[in-house]
Each structure stands twice: as C-alpha cells, then as structure tokens.
Amino acid sequence: NGEEVVPRRKVGGHVLRIISDILSFEPVGKGTDLSSALTYLSHIAKRKTVTFLVSDFPTEHYEKPLRIVARKHDLVPCVIVDPLEQQFPNLGLVDLEDPETGARFLVDTSDPRVRGKFKRFMEERRQKRDTLFKRLSLDAVELSAGADYALALQKFFRMRARRAAGRVLPWRSSASRVR
C-alpha cells in the first residue's frame, strides 16, 4: 500500500529491522494499491535495487508500473498464497469480509457451485498474474500461509545462484566456457 518506507542502510541488523517492521506493521487504510506503491518506488529509487514485492496480488491495473520497475530494478514478487483460497472448504454458511473493501458477505460454502466458481476465479487470477510475471521475466517466490517461508526463500536463492553461475560472462566466449 506504500504506507511505510524503510530507507536502505549499510549497517548490520538492517534486514532484521525490516523483518521486524513488516511483522509489527498495522496498516492505516484498507485495500492494496500496488500501482501507487510501484510508482512511488520508481520515483524514489534512483539506482538499481533488489526489491522484494510481498503481496497476495489481489488487485489489477498494476501491469504498467510493474513493467517500469522491473526494467529498472531486480524485482522479485513474493506471492502470499493461502491454501484455503485454492480449495474453498465446505463450512456451511460463513460470514466473509473482503479485506480490500471491507464489504461483508454471507456465503453458503456447502454449495458446490459456489466453491467451483470461487476456485475458477482464483485460478484465473493466478494464471493472469503468473503470465504477467513470465512476460516480464520476473522470478516469483510463492510463500504459502502457514508454511515455512524460509524453505521457499532458500530454494529461490539456490535457483538464482545456479542460474547466475551458469551464465556466460560477456568477456568469455562460448568456446572457452568450462562445462
């Protein structure tokens, strides 16, 4: 939402400060405005940065600022997924609140059509997001709610390290590359 910015520092413990700030952050507004946050980033970050964009990407209309930031910076989308959003459970009548708008709905989760429609909606949203990330050549990390995020991040960094190690350096020809 762009409500809080933690300026970069080169001192020890800065990563712990960022993690602490994220865990203790209480948002003021409702909803997610990825477009504004990305536009803000593109204005304040003058030099190339590694930026982790942590979100469940519930909104649309952020493609253009995402493309601009991805061109200038090393942008890593960290997608928060909730297994309950992938397979809506049969819980009967449930009072749900839309975290983006605050609107409340009474939903009959025992109706297979409701669960099917929700599953299709979430799958379409995931496919659209993943297609966008692929088109922009972004390496996304999927972090599952309730799961150990450290394992997902370790896997991501190992994949990036392997990819970087396999790159041909510009001053070496392919003939001199060690295989």
BELHU-V91723 format. One record per helix or strand of 2 or more residues. SS is the DSSP state (helix for helix, strand for strand). FROM is the first residue (numbers start at 0). TO is the last residue. If there is no record, write none. Layout:
SS,FROM,TO
SS,FROM,TO
//
This chain:
helix,13,23
helix,33,43
strand,49,54
helix,62,71
strand,73,80
helix,82,85
strand,92,96
strand,103,107
helix,111,134
strand,140,143
helix,148,165
helix,173,175
//
